[in-house]
């Protein structure tokens, strides 16, 4: 746990270079003579580490530690450490706010890479700082605020400045009496704690009592950073706790605080990065956003402060010459690395070389420049071994999800004390109390990636560290977002240019071999169970850092199908670049979030000029992206939020240029489900005339009567070849249904889904009139959830007797009752009725209709599938159905009896039917539970040689262990037992799509 007492003598000692620490030891050796103290043996002093030095002093001079240390720091000319030690040795009963002021003043002046003075920094963050003040106004209401931004853009710096300003009396003085700052990265190794314990770690040097502090939670603010690096999930939970004294799992304590169960009247200020925002944001109550966006406008000032005015202007002009580099330097941490690298080059008298505009090249140049400043005269073999220890620490921490390391972690990875000092000196590592962290989390990802290029065949396998294929699978197929930067760096280091940069200093870098391993891994992932889970967007980020076109082509050619979620302008631009290069792509599932095409200006997200420029860029990028659509076979634009302009661009992409034949468009299937703005139907004249288009799904997209008329007018054109039309949940009225019906005699539609529309009996009547027409070629009609009653069955009765093409009729979840089904049965008994599948799940049926259904099973040889799930069939009804199944005249193949309210008493009838009915291959008994005796009867029948069943719908997990063993034994007989056995087939035929979310 990160404690305020961590900023004590050990921290000061870790700031000393090797030479300074040796001088400190020599002066300590002579100190007893000056102060008449008992001497410490020189051999003891000499072998004492920085961490153990504080204990040594406390052991020998318990009352004189602070005084001796202060004198020694002055003697070695480290006045900054003298000041820090002086402030921390003051009366330990001082107020909490004073302690925080000391700590955060030191952090601000010594441990950040922002070279601005307070006034200059205030100018740069003026907008965000004003938002911070306004968000927590004088009203004592609980507020949750979220600081958002990319890695390295200064979110933590912003929060630390806020903490310093509060402690200094410059912020929130009339609002918060206590502000607690926690870096959550320090909680990763703590499995259980209480909020009281967490707070006491901050109050250990103050006089305030915890009970007094928490008696007025309205005056308390919690600042929490580091959510991106938690190694446990904070999910929406119900087992939360309001007791701040109670010891609980760490995630429960944090979750209770975030979800306002614990101290609900307190306020929260959170730092969320790209990885944590989608996970944490949904847990929060009415969060207010503060967006940190780098400092494009302050870059020139930053360069002048880092160097001097003249040199800073020169460096800034250099940066401006490269657009990619300028873009990188809008990130404060990246800008600091660029300036640090250039300064080291100048100090060595080297020719100034600007890093090219990729993350990996920038990090590599920074690493090389810093490394050379200490180890320039060492051999590449020595350097490789030295760097490899740091990389091993980084990658081991990544696989263990550890970001704070103690001295033992460093020793175990063979990082000696002198190297610890060097890594601190060159800003590869930083101290956190008496522990270590990488100077920036992205540096840990970089060194973790570099590990896979430094290891050799002779190296022993590490028990914790996974192989490169395992790493790539975790990042690109298993959703390990925390490691995404490591994936980018792997792609970047595998380039020839980076390998050439590293080789003179660290020996051979197997970039070609790693590239082949990457290709092999993606080829394997694409063919296995992970094929549908691969993340093209993370792959695009890696390819952007690679920028080697032959390799890009090899990777992209592995993909025939991609699923992409676009939530920002940058993601749209990146998707455009690589989708246009994906020559083998056939299927694209694309989701574009609301803010992309939103034309409503939000002042919180930037000024009006930036908004206008962004919209102009979006229009250009979208227009270019649409060019890919002509080469696709399947296009899903699911849950997209288009503007009128975006719809127009989509229409234009479907209209071939004058010199391009219409046959050049390969699109066969298109889905536009849950589209919020489908326009006036202008897309239909171009889309529905595409020569290869066979299927159109508009599920969840509201269609006005005018749009339906436009669609139907094109459907009737001879050039329209659409055979599958899925219009579920489109708010289609009975009148609009009539318009669709009239088109069925003149179009090629064979599969029509109108599920979840308020068609009512009137709409079905209009459909049935067309079904009786000899020109109607409809084979499948899906009408579940259409507000139908038994009256509709009267119209369907006539249609079924006349129609010779309809093979599947879905009437599920309508209020048909026994009366309606008995009417249908009269039609089905007619030997000329061609219907093969009838879906009647959830139609409010009882045992009373089973006699008529049983008669159909005996007389109708065409009916192969009957779904009666979610009806009150009960034991008597099942008995009647099983009697029909045992008759040789019955030809049924699939029977659905899930949730039909029968008991174990029906198992004997079902068992006998299974051994007698030669045609039955699929039986759904899902959601039914049976006693062991009844299940044993079923299993005996399933094992019988006369049983031909191939699929059984049943939830095995709901049965006892003994019953599960029986079912597992039955499965060995080539029988598949599934929970929800038909759900995918039913959704597909109905055209039902789920509302998009990031996990779909």
PyMOL commands that set and color helices and strands:
alter all, ss='L'
color gray80, all
select helices_A, chain A and resi 4-6+9-14+18-35+42-47+50-60+65-75+79-88+96-110+118-124+126-135+155-167+184-187+195-203+210-214+217-219+227-229+250-258+274-283+296-306+309-320+323-328+332-348+359-375+380-400+407-412+417-425+441-454+468-476+481-493+496-506+511-527+531-533+536-546+549-556+569-579+594-597+603-605+608-631+644-654+662-664+682-687+705-715+734-743+760-771+790-802+817-828+847-859+874-885+904-916+932-943+956-958+961-971+983-990
alter helices_A, ss='H'
color red, helices_A
select strands_A, chain A and resi 144-148+178-183+192-193+220-225+248-249+267-272+288-291+429-432+435-438+561-566+587-592+634-637+669-671+695-697+724-726+751-753+780-782+808-810+837-839+865-867+894-896+922-924+951-953+976-978
alter strands_A, ss='S'
color yellow, strands_A
deselect
rebuild
show_as cartoon
